[in-house]
Amino acid sequence: DAGSSVEEMEFNWDEYLEDTGATAAPHGSFKHVDTSLQNGFAPGMKLEVAVKSDQNTYWVATIITTCGQLLLLRYDGYGEDRKADFWCDILTADLHPIGWCEQNKKILKVPEGIKDKIPDQEEFLQQVLKGACSAPANLLEGLHRGKNPLDLIAPGSRLELQNIRDSLEAWVVNVVDNVGGRLKLRYEGLGDSDKFDQWIFYLDPFLHQVGWATQHGYSLQPPLAIRSLKSEADWQEILKKVKEEEEESSVPTDLFKDKPVIGVHSFSEGMKLEAVDPMAPFVISPATVIKVYNEKYFMIEIDDLRPERTPSQSYICHVNSAGIFPVQWSLKNGLHLSPPPGYPGQDFDWADYLKQCGAEAAPQTCFPLLTSDHGFKENMKLEAVNPVDPEEVCIATVTKLKESYLWLQLEGSKKPVPDCIVSVESMNIFPVGWCETNGYQLRPPRKAIVNKQKKIAVVQPEKQILSSRTVHDGLKNQELNSSDSVVINGKYCCPKIYFNHRCFSGPYLNKGRIAELPQSVGPGNCVLVLKEVLTLLINAAYKPSRVLRELQLDEEAAWHGHGETLKAKYKGKSYRATVEVVRTADRVADFCRKTCIKLECCPNLFGPQMVLDKCSENCSVLTKTKYTHYYGKRKNKRIGRPPGGHSNLEVAMKKPNKRRKRRKHFFVHKKKRSSASVDNTPAGSPQGSGGEEEDDQDESELSHSLAQDRDKRKRKLRTFSFSDDENKPPSPKDIKIEVAEKLQLDSNPLEWSVADVVRFLKSTDCAPLARIFLDQEIDGQALLLLTLPTVQECLDLKLGPAIKLCHHIERVKLAFYQQFAN
């Protein structure tokens, strides 16, 4: 397609950490991020829910998982049994916080399905509610129902920001963007000009809700940097307009309840200290307290002894401000203190300097105690804001640690910056994966350690791409404006979507994984339910990226629904595509059927109809060949098939003589059947991916391959060749490895599970590769069939690591022949 763009996600943290041998900083070390995630609903919270069989009674349920405005709930009493789990839409379901029934004289009654498990209702409730966390009442009732609290700071909301550069006065700011609680703010009155925009985390102590300044006796004045842009009358007019619109643009007060409390300081004017300028946090310099405003705030200035002084580097601090230290802190910690500009000589001495200035050092008691108990270690990786360009969030490496301060090296910034000095409590550092979770662009490293620029399939049509923000805003508006219609006529309310795992699963979907999915999803908002269904199906595929390609929207297709961006991960790479999802209930059944046909599975595999015993399509008697015929010839017109992707079924059937050569694609996907899964698929049906062999050939090929290998061993016992008859290794000479030590196996590798294979690899020097084997589900049988060309191509390894890995595989093979083959 001329208009299609082929796209691969630029950066993958898992691969990057593996390639660099680094570890990620622990998530628990980022307290501000933890706080931002604690708001809203979370698994484990409890609430009171109307019992479906008797709408006049209620029972306690626990949140199992969340999906937008949908909650997956389980009535207390079912324990680990997930059969009765059900989805609820927060906007339409009868949900209440714990204690609501008692306050409103409603009846709490055990549901029929678990009556026999709970003989004493009162005693049971006392046990399950002891120390339980109730779902927040404000998110279950009123205007904020169904909203994540953080999302209530929406673009267009207003806040007040204190000016920390020249005074304590505050001015109104508009929220331009909200990225996971990190707000892009624009001063009120500047229109579309972004020259003075600032990025600040919502828990910053200098950010407040509208009305804070008046309540605390501070004046509302625009900062000096923008004051000259308008007349005093204009600014007053802007302020008047803000007060008139205060209610519609205000932010809930409880959002700021977790903000750090500012304590009382004991600094005096003229005191000297060491400080890091927050606008350029690269060096530690001597500084002076030049003004004390009150018991909470004081201003410090970085010392500059030059007669022709540049504009002073001054800013307002409080007792817990980051980057202020007592005199001699650098010396005690073996760090360089940068002398003030204009200081004579390079060897700075605090005693001489204090005498020369006639000043006193701020006593140790003025400073808070610093802690080393924070979880960060040298060489750990995280994500951090570039202080020179706050739009950028970069990959950061901890290069040095001193008490509760980190020295961070930023990678990939547009302009190189020196190591930044950052407090462990800074709100400008984030855990690995934070940008991806919040849909923000992380600056990738300059060295292309990670994904090579391959053209791969995930085609996003340009005409219909909707940004995630547009989709998000559309959903928010739909929640606000369409909730009545959901309740009255159900136009946007999707019925339950059932996964009928006994139906034929086709060439792309793994039957065992489908059997492990919940029985149904919904009811609820159409877009949200169907997005969840498609996400579950993609994750139940042999190759998620391939299913994503099948579902993506054709550029030529008529646009009838709602564009949703879906993601898939495969072989450590991330893929995404725009998929059309219908918005109204009357089109759901047809949408499900057409999606099944795209995936070449039974049209009843998922949809609003539950298949009990026999499928109406009689899919159990249809083989793969008949299914291909049943759907008609596929038009192979898309570009950019993923590397190692499956061939079309027709191609597979036309070229039976190529089967042996294509065998290598199968090794990576070989999976032992789950004994727990109910499998009614006939012997002729496929379990592998499209274009792969039927299962009934696997065992014969396995034994044939082992027999061949055994013959080779007899001829050449000490020399291990990693090639088979069809694939020669890249080296012109045979690769030979001497056995370092004889391997003794406790169990037959033919019977190893994926976990056993991973355990074995972790005991070798190839431990970092264990993750790949886990992702690719390589069990013992597949392990014994791996060869060097297969390992290089299918696991995407370089020659060196591939040879090392094959050496260990050969040791397992040899031990197998000697211990178990006879």
N, C-alpha and C positions, 0 to 999 in steps of 0.2 A: 504494500500500500504506500502510495507516494506521501500521503499525509500522516502516516503513522510514525510515532517516535519510539525507538527501542531504548529501553531504560533499565539500568541496573542500579540498585541502591549503592551509593558510593563507598560506604564504609561499614564494616562489620566488627563489632567489639570482640566477639568470641575469637575470630580468626586473628585479630590484631594482638590480643593478649597471648594467644598461643605462639604467634610468630615472634613476639618480643620476649616471651618467657616471663612476663610481668603478671602481677595480680591486681585485682580491682580493690580500691579502698572500700571497706565494709559499709553497707547502706546505713547501718545504725549510727555511723559517725556524722551523718548529716541531719542534725536535729530539726532544722527548719523544714527540710523536705518531709521528714516523718510527720511533723505537725501539720503540714499542708495536706498530707494523705489521710490523716486521722479523721478529718472532717467528713461528714456524709456517712453513707452506709458501708459496712465492712462485714466480711464473713465472720460468723460467730455472734453477731448482734441478735437480740431477740425482740419479737413484737407479738401483738395479739391480732389474730387473723380470723375472719368469719369462716366457719366450717361450711364446706360446700354443700353437704347433704342437709344441713339445717342452718339456714342463713340467720336465724335468730340467736345462734350460739357461737361462741368464739373459743379458740384454743391458742396456746403459745406455740410459736414456730421460730426456727433459727434460720438465719440467712446462710445459705451454702455458697452462693456466688452472685455477682451482680453483672448486669450488662446494660449500661445506659440507665433507662428508667425501668428496666425489668429486674426483678429479684427472683432467684431460684430459692424456694423455701422448703423446709422439712418440718412437719409437726414434731414437737418434742415427744419422745416415747418410741419413735421408730429406730432410734439408735443409729447404727451404721447402714441400715437398710434404705437404699435410695429408690426403691420401686415407686414409692408414693410421693417423690419429690414433684413439686409443681411450680410453674412460673406465674408471677403476678406482675401486673403493670401498676406502678405506684400511683399513676394518675386515675386509674379506674377501680382498683381493687379496694376492698374494705379492710384497710390496714391501720393499726393504732399502736402507740407506744405502750410499754408494760405499765399496768396500773390503770389504763383507760377504762376497762370493764368495771372495775371496782368503783371508780369515780362516777360512771354513768349508769350504774345499776344494770349492767349487762351480764349475761350468764357465761361463765367459763365452763365448757363441758368437753370431756374426752371424746374425740372422733371414734366412730364405730370400729374402724380398722385396728385400733390399739386398745380397745376397752379391756380385753382380757390381760393385757400387759401391765395395766395400771389399776390395782385393786383400791388403793387409797389416793384419791385425787389431790387432797390438801397436802398430804405428806410429799407426794411427787413434785407438786409445784414449789414447795418450800426448798426442796433439794435442787431443782433445775434453775431456780431464780436466785439462789444464793450467790452473790458476787457477780451476777450476770450483767451484761452491758445492754441497755435498751437502745433501740434505734431512735435517733433524735426526733423529738416531737415536732419541731418546726419544719422538718423535711417530709413529714407525713401529712401535715395539715396546712391549710392556708396558701398564700401566694407562692411560697417556696417549695411546695409539694413536688417531689420528683426531681429536684435540682441538686446538683453537687454544690455545696456552699461556696467553694472557690469560683465556680462558674457565675456566681451572682455578682462578682466584680467584672461585669461585662463591658465591652467597648462602649463608651458613652457615659459610663458611671463617673461620678466626681468624688475627689478626695482633697484633703489639704496637705501640703508638703511644706515643712519648715526649710528655710533657706540656710544651709549650713556654711555657706561661703562668707557672707557678710553680715548677717544678723539673725536673730531668732524669729523674725516675722515669718508668717506663713502666707501662702497664696494657693488659690484653688487650681487643681490640675485635673485634666481629663484623661481617662484611661483610653489609650489608643489600641492596646493589645494586652492580652493576658495569656502568658505561656506558663502553665503550671504554677501560677502564683507570682511569677516574675512579670512585673507590669511595665509596659512602655507608657510613660506619662508625658503629657504636653500641657504647658501652662495655659490656663483659660485666657482667651483674648487673642491668641496667636493664629487662629484659623487653621489653615493647612500647612503652615510653616513648621518644619521639623528640626530646625537649626538648634533649638534649645531642648529637644526631647531628652528624657532621662529614663534609664532602666533601673527599677528598684523593686526588691522583693516585698511582698505585701506585709510582712512582719517587721519591716524596718522601723526602728523606734522614732524616726523623724516623719513618718507617714501616718496621717490620721483621717478619721471620717469628717465630713463637712460639719462645721459647728464647733470643732475642737478649740480653735483659736479663741473664739469669743468666750467659751466656757472657762478657759484657763488664763484669760487676761492678756493674750497676745494680739497684736494688730494684724489685720489682713492687708498686706502690701505686696505688690509685685516685686521680684528681685531686682537689684540694681541693673543687672545685665539686660533686662527687657523694659525697665521703667520708662526709658526715653522714647520707646517706640510709639507710645500713645500719650495723650494729655491726661492730666489728673481726672478731668471730668469723664473722659472715656472709660478709665479704669473703674470709676465709681458706678458708671452705667452698667458695666460688665458684672460688677459685684451685685448690683440690684437684680439683674436678670437671673443670676445664679440662685439668689435667695428665693425668687419666685418659682424656680423649677426644682427646688431642693428635694421635694418628696419623690418625684419621678426618677431622679438620678442618684438618689442616696444608696448607700451600701449598708447591709445589716450590721448592727453594732457588735454582735457576738462573733463576727469574723475576726475581730482584733483582740479577742480575749486572751490569746496565747502570745501576744506581743511581749518582748522582754520589758520588765519594769525598770525604769531608770532610778538608781539610788542617789544618795547624797554624797557629794564630793568634799574634799578638804583642801583643794588647791587655792593658792593666793596669787595675786598679780606679781609678775616678775620672777616667779620660780622657773628654774631650768630643768629640762628633762630630755630624753631621747625620743624621737618620733619618726614615724613613716608617713609620708604624705599620701592620703588615700587616693589622690588623683594620679600619683606616679609612685606606686609602692615598690620601688626597686632598691632603695638605699635607706639606711638609718642615719638620721642627722640630728645635731643639737637643735633644740627648740625652746621657745619661751612662752609662758602663760601671759598673754597680753591683756586679757580682760576676763573678769568674772561676772557673769550675768546674774546668777542666783545660786541657790544651793544645788541645783541640778546641772547647770550648763556653764561652760567656760570656753574661751577661745584661745587656741595656741597658734603660733607662727613659727615656721621653719626659719632658723637664723640665717641672715644674709648680711655680711659685713661690707659689701661693696658700696662705695659712695653713690654710684649711679644705679640704685636698686631697681630691679624689675618689679612689676606688680607683686605685692607680697603673697606668699603661699600661706594663707591663714584659713583656718576652718574651726567650726564649733565641735566641742567634744562633751562627753559625759563620763562618769566614773568608769563605765564598762566599755568605752570606745576602744576599738582595736588599734594597735600600732602606737601606743604610748608606753614608755618604759622609764624606770628610774635611771638616773645618771650612773654610768659604769656598767650598765646591763650588757652592752656589746662586749666590753672587755672581759667580763666574767664568763661570757659564753663563746669567747674566741671569735668574735665577729668584727668585721671592719666598720668603723664609724666614719662616715663621710664628713670631713671638716667643712665648716660653713664657707660658702664662696667668699673670697677676699681674706681668708685666714692666712697669716704668714707661715709658710712652711707646711710640710706634709704630716709631721708627727703631732697629732692633736693630743693635748693633755687637759683633762677636765679641771684639775686643780688650778692650773695656770689660767685657764679660760674663765673660770668663776671669779678668780681674783681680778682679772683684767676687766670683766664686766661689772664687778661689784654686786654680783647676784648670789642667791642661795639655791642649792639643789632641792628639788621637791623631795620630801622624805619618802622612804619606802612605804610608809603606812597609807600614802595617797593612792597607791596602786593596788588593784585586785590581785589575789594570789593566782599564779599561773599553774595550770595542771598539765601533766604529761599523759593522763589517762584518757586517750581519745581514739585509739584504734588505728591511727595513721602510722605508716612505716615508710622508710626510704624506698624509692622505686615503684611505689604503688601508683596506679593510674586513676584519674578521675576526670570530670569535665569542669572547666573553669571559665569565667568571664574574662575577656581581655580588657584590662583597665584602660588601655589606650583607645580602644574602640568597643564600647560595651554592647554593640550589636552582635559581636562575635562571641560564640562559646567555643572554646578550643579543647583539644585533648591536652591534659596536663599530667606531668610526672613529678612526684615528690622527690626533689634532689637533696633536701636537707631538712632537719627537724630540730627546733630548739624550744623546749617547754611546750607551750600551746601555739606555736607558730610554724608554718610550713613555708619552704621555698619551692615555688612551682616553676617548672620549665614548660612553656606553652608551645605546642606544635601546630603548625598549619596556619598561623595568623598571617593576614595579608602582608603586614610589615613585621619583621622580627622584633621581639621585645626581650629585654633582659629577664632573668628569673624574678618572679613576683613574690613579695613577702605577704603572706595571708594568714589571718587567724583561723584556727580550726573551727571557730564558731561563725565564720564569715557566711553571709547569705549569697555570695557570688561563686560558691563552689557547689558542685552537684555530683551525685554518684554516676557511675558508668551506666549508660542507657537512658539517662534522664531526658536528653534531647529527643531521642527516638520516641520515647513514651509520650512526650508532649508535642510531637509534630514540629520540632524546631530543627533547623539545619545546624549540625555540628560541623565545625571546620575539620576536614579530613587531614591526616598528616601529609607533608610534602612528599615523603618517600612512599612510593606505591608498594608498600609491603603487602597490602591486602589484595582485594579483588583485581585481577587483571581485566583490562578493558575488553571483554568479549561482548559480541552482540548476542544477547540472549532474549528469549521471548518473554517479554511482558510488554504488550503494546498498549499504549494509552492513546486513544483517539483524541486529537487536539481539539476538535470542535466541541466535544461534550465534556471536557475535563472540568469538574467542579472542584474548587479548592476545598480542603478539609474544613477551613473556616466557614466557607459558604454553606457546606452541608451542615456543619454544626449549628450555624445561625438559623438555617432553615428548620432544623429539628426543634431548636428552641422556640421559634415562632409557632411551629405546629403544636408544640406542647401547650403554649400559652393560648393560641387562638382556636385550636381545633378540639380542645378537650370536651367541649359540649357535644360536638357532633359524634365523638367517640362513644359517649354515653348514650346519646339519643338514638342514632341510627346505625351505629357500628360501621360506618363507611370505611374508617381507617383502622378498624380493629381486626387484626389477623386472627383467624381461628387457630386451634392447636395444630401444629405440624408434626406428624408422626414419622419416626424412622422405622420402616418395616424391614428389619434386617434379614428376614427369611427370603426376601425377594432377591433376584439376580443382581449382583453388585457391579457387573461390567468389568472392563479391562483396567480402569483407573483407580477404583476404590477398593480398599482392603476390607474384605468381609468381616474379619475378626475385629477390626477397629470399629466398624459400623455397629457390630453387636454390643460393643461397650459404650455406645453413645446413650444419652438419656432416652427414655421411650418417646418423649415429645418435648417440643419447645413452644411456649406461648400459653394462652392467648396474650395479645398485646399489640402495640403499634406495629403496623405492617413492615415498615422499613427496618425497625430494630429486630423484630423476630426473624425476618428473612435474612438479615445480615448475620445474625447469630447462627442460623441454620447453615448458610453457605460457608461460614468460617469453620464450623464443626466438620462439614464434608471435606473441605480442603485439607484439614488436619488428619482426616481419615484416609487420605490417598497414599498410594505407593510413592508417587512423586507429586507433592503439593503444587510445585511450580507448573506442572503439566495441566493439572485440573484448573488452575488459575487461568492458564491460556485458553482452555476450552470455554471458560465462563466469561472471559472478557468481552466487552462490547465491540462489535464490528463497526468500523467507521461508517459503512454504508447503511447500517441498520437504522430503521426508523426509531426515533427517540420517544418512548411512551412512558417511561417511568422516572425513577429517581437514581442519580449517579452516586454510587458508593465506592470508596477505595478500599479494596480488600488486600491483605498481605499474606504472603506464604514464605516459609523458610525451607530451604532444601540444600543439603551439602554445605551448610554454614553460610549460604548466601541468602540475601533477602530479596524478595520480588514483590511487586505490587501492580495492580491493574484496576481500571475503572469497570465496575460491573453494574448493569442495570437491574434495579430492584423495583418491583411494582409497589404502588402506594395505597391501593384500595383493595378491600377484601374480596370484591367480585372477580378480581383477576389473579388471586393467589393460586387457585387450583391449576389454572392454565400455565402459570409461571413455573410451578413445581414440575408439571408434566414435561414442559419444553426443556427445562434444565436437566431432567433425567435423560431425555433423548440426546441432548448435547453430550452427556457423560456416558452414553451407550449402555445404560443400565435399565432395569425394568422401570417403566413409567410410574409404577406405584412405590418405588423404593422410599421416597419421602413425599409427603403431601398431607392434605387435610383428612384423608381417609385412612383408617387403621385397617391393615390386612390381618385377619385373625388366623385362618387355617390355610385357605387356598387363595392364591392371587388370581384376580379376574383376567390377567394377561397370560395366565398359565405359563409363567416364565420359567418354572422349574424344569420344563421339558425342552427348552430352547438351548442350543449350544452356542458357543461364541460365533461360529460361522453363520448360524441362522440369525443371530442378533445383528450381525453386520448387514446381512441382507434385509432384515426387518426394518432397519433404519435407512436403508438406501445407501448409495455411494456417497462417501464424504468428499466435500470439495476442499482440496488441499491448497488453499490459496494464501494462508497466512505466512508471514515471514518470521524468521528468528526463532527456530525451535531451540529449546534449552540443550546445552551440551549433554550428550548421552540420553537424549529424550527417546521415548518409545516411537517406533514406526507405526504407521497406520496399519490396521488389521489386514486390509487387502494386500498390502505389500508383504506382510508376514506370510500370508497364505500362498502368494505367488512364488515365493522363493524359499522353498523348504530346504534346499541344499545349503543355504547360508546359516542354518540354525546353529550349527556347532560353533561357528565363528562369533555369532552374536551372544553366545553363552555368557560372556563376561558381564553383560548388563544384568544378568540374573543374579550373580553372586551377591551383589550389594543389597539386593532386596529380599533375599531368601529369609523366610521367617517361619519358625515353628508354629504350627496351628495351635491356637489357644484351646485347651481342652474344655474351658468354661463356655466357649462360644457355641451357640446352637447353630449347626451347619446343615442345612437341608439342600445344599447345592449338589446336583447330580455329578457323577464321575466325570462327565465330559465337560463340565463348566470350568472356566479359568479361575485360578486364585492369584496368579501373578499379574504383572502389568501388561498392558496391551502390547502385542507383538512378541510376547515371550512364550516359551514352551508350555504345553499342558503339564499338569502336575504328575500325571502317570509316567512321564519320562524322566522325572527328576532322579528317582532312586536308581534306575538302570544306568543313567549317565554318571551318577555319583560313583557307583560300584565300578563302572567301566574305567572312569578316570583314575580311581584308586588302584585298579589292577594294572593300568598302564604305568602309574608311578612306581608300583611295587617291582615291575619288571626292570624299570630303569635303575632302581636301587640295587638290584642284584648285579647289574652290570657295572655300576659306578657307585660304590657305597660311600666313599669318603668325599666325593665331589658333588656339590649340590648345584644343579642347574635350575635357574628360575624361569626357564622358557618352556613352552610346550611346542608341539609340532608346527603350529600355525604362526605363533608370535615369537620372533627372535628378539632377544634383548638388544638395547641400543649399542652396547659395547661390541666391538668386533671379536673380542676374545670371550671364551666362556668365563662367567663369573664364578669364582671358587671361594668357598669360605670353609675354614677348618672349624670343626666343632670345638668350642672352648671347653665345654663340660657336658657330660651325658645328662639328658633331661629325664627325670623320673616322674611319670604322671600318676596321680591318685585315681583318676577316672578316665573313661574312654572319651576322647575329644569329639567323637561322632555324636555323643549325647550331651555335649556342652550347650548350655543356654547362652544367650547374648551376655548375661551378667557374668557367666563363667569365663567367657572370652575376654571381657573387659578386665576381670580380676587377674587373669594371666598376664595381659599386656602391662598392667600397672606394676607387675613384679619385675619387669624388664626395663631396659634403658629407652624403650619406646612408649613409656607411660603417657606422654602428651598426646599420642595418637589414639588413646583409648576412647576419647570423646567421639571421634569419627566413627569407630566401630559401634558405639552405642547408638549414635544417630542413624547409622545405616542398617542397624539390626542384624549384624553379622553373628551367626551362631557357630557352633563347632563344625557342622557340615560345610557351611560356606567358607569357614576359615581354611579347611583342608584343601579346598579347591582354588584358593587364591594363588596366582602366579605373579611374577614381576610386572609383565605388561598390564595385567588386570589391575594390580595395585596402583601403578603409575597413572593409568587412564581413569579408572573409576573412582579412586580415592584422591586423585588430583595431587599426588605427591611428587616432589623432586626426586632425582635418581638416588642421592645419598640416603635420605630417610627411608626410601622404598627398599633399598638393598638391606639396610639394617633390619627393617620390619620382616622382610622375606627370610632373613637368616633365622629369626625366631620361629617363623611359620615352619621352616624346614626342620628345625629341631623338634617341633611338635609332631610333624609327619613321621620323622624317623622313630621317635618314641612310640608313636601309634603302631607302626609296622612291627617294632620289636616286642611291644607289650600286649597289643590287642588284636592285631590283624589275623592271627591264627585262631 
